[in-house]
Amino acid sequence: MNWETLLCLGDSITIGSRSYLGYPEYCGQHLSDKTKKSWNVVNHATSGFTTIDLVRSVDISASNLRTCKPEVATILIGTNDLKNGTDISIFKTAYEQLVIKTQLIVGSKNIILLEIPELERGVMLPYNIEMNSLIRKYNEVINTISADRGLMVIKLKSTAEQFYDGVHLNEEGSKDFGKQIAEYILKLRGGH
């Protein structure tokens, strides 16, 4: 069988807690359709995880994740850090550890860091629109780490209608995020 593996690390947004499939599965399907290869998607995400929770989960699962031999990985984490008010310096330390561990699993710089989506109008409590200022600071950290390590970072485009509650993606949002990531990967490969 001819396949490639995509590893996606994250929290409830990645796992697709408000949609049947998460954006990783839609990304894999889009890649399969465009490359005529099968894509094995490993969605390593847990609802409620902060960045340090994900770091520790990756530690426990590292050998299993490495066995999947992912060609490319994505990381989208930080929404629960936002809810908890995690200090920027602590977020930075945890995120750097996550990136290091992901590089050890992937064995290359084929890691795409995804900016944390800003909260949309109608966001449900305990989140609020004023939290977008902290999201921007977290995203600055993500962009700095990306530049320091020579990794890729993208800001996914979204609309309020793609979210179930202003935070979590609905089915339409999951499909669109998956397609945007797949198109980015295809562009890196020279298109198909």
N, C-alpha and C positions, 0 to 999 in steps of 0.2 A: 504494500500500500504506500502511496505517495502522500505524505502529509507534512505540515509544519505545526509548531505549537506556539500559541499565544498565552502568556501568563499575565493575569490581571490581578493586582493587589488593591484592596480597599476596604470600604465599610458598606453600609446599607445602600448607598448610591450605586456601588459596583455590583453588589449581589442582586440588585433589582428588587428591593423589598416592597415596592409598590407597583411592580409590573411582573408579568409571568416570567419573562426572560430579562436578564440584565444586559447592559450595553456590551459586555464582552461576548456574549453569545451572538448578538446581532452583528458585531464586528467580525467574528469568525465566519458567520454565514456569508456576509458580504465579500470577505476575502476569498472564501471558497468559490463563490459565484464568479468572481473576477479573475482568479488565478487558475481555475480548473484543477485545483488541488484541494484535498481535505485539510481543514484546519482544526486541530485539537485545541479547545479552549479550556484553560485551567482558571477558574474563577475562585481565587483564594481571598475571600472577603467575608466579613462578619458584621452584622448590624450592631451598632453601638460602639464599635472599636474606635479608640483614639489611635494616634500614631504609634505611641509606645505599646499599645495592645497588639497592633499589627506587627511591630518589630518582634515581639516575643512569640507571636504565632508563627512568624516566618522562621525564627530560630528553631522552634520545635519541628517544623515541617520541612526544613531546608533540604534534607537528603531526599525526601520524596519529591519535592519540587524540582530538584536538580535532575532526578531520574526522568522527568518528563522532557528534558532537553529543550527548553523554550528558546526559540530564535529571537523573540522580542517580548518585552514586558511593558506593562503600563502600571503607573501608581496614581491613584486618586484617593487621598486621605486628608482629613483635617476638619470635617464638619463637626465631629463630636468633640474635638479639641476646642473648637469655636464655642460650642454649647457649654463646655466646662471652663472656658476662659483661660486656657493653657497659655502661659507666658511665652512670648516670642522666642526667647533664648532656649527654653526647654523644648519647644516645638522644633527648633532648628537642630538641636542635638539628636532628638528622636528621629527626625526625618533623615538626617545624615546617616544614622545607623541603618535605617531602612534601605537607603540607596546602596550603601556598601554591601549589605546582605543580598540585595537583588542583583548587584553586579557579580557577586560570587556565584549566584545560581545561574544567571544567564551566561556568564563568561565573556561578555562583550559589552559594548556601549550601546547596544540596541535596546535602550530603556527610554520610554517616553513618560515624562512627568506631566501630569495633567493638572492645570491650575484648578483650584477649588472654585466651583461655580458660585457667583454671587447670589444672594438670596433674592427671590423675586417677589413682586407685589402680592399681597394676600398670604404671605408666609405665616405659618401657624406657630404659636408659642410652643416651646420656650424660645424659639428663634425670633429675631426681629430685624428689620431693615438696617438699623444702626450697626448691627454686627458686620455689615459689609466693610467697614473701615478695618476691622481686624482680619477679615478675609484677605483684603488687599495686602496687609502686612505679611500674612502667611504666604501669599503668592509671591511676594518679593523674596522671601526666604527660598521658596521653591526655585525661582528663576536664578538666584545667586548660586544655589547648589548645582543646578543644571549647568551654568556657565563654568563653574569651578571644575566640574567633572567631565565636561565635554559631552553632556547628554542633551537629549531633545526635550523641549517643553512646548506644550500647546495649550491655548485657551480655547475651549470648546464654545461654540456659539449656541445660544439657547434663547427661548422665549418663555414667558410666564405660563403659556398654555402647555408647555412640555413637562410641567411639574404637577405632582399630585397635591402637594401641600406647600409649595414654595421652596422645598428642600429636596425632596425625593422625586426622581423621574417617574413619569407615567409611561405607558407602553410607547407612545409616540416619542417621548424624550429619549427613552432607552434605544429605540431604533435609530433615531437621529444621531445620538452620541456615538453609537456603534459604527454608523456609516461614516461619520467625520473621522474617526480614528482609523478605520479601514482605508479611507481615501488618502490619509496622511501616510500610512504604511505603503500603499501602492505607489504614491509619488516618490517615496524614498527608493523604491525598487525600480523606478523608471516607468511606472505605469503598466497597465495591462489592457 
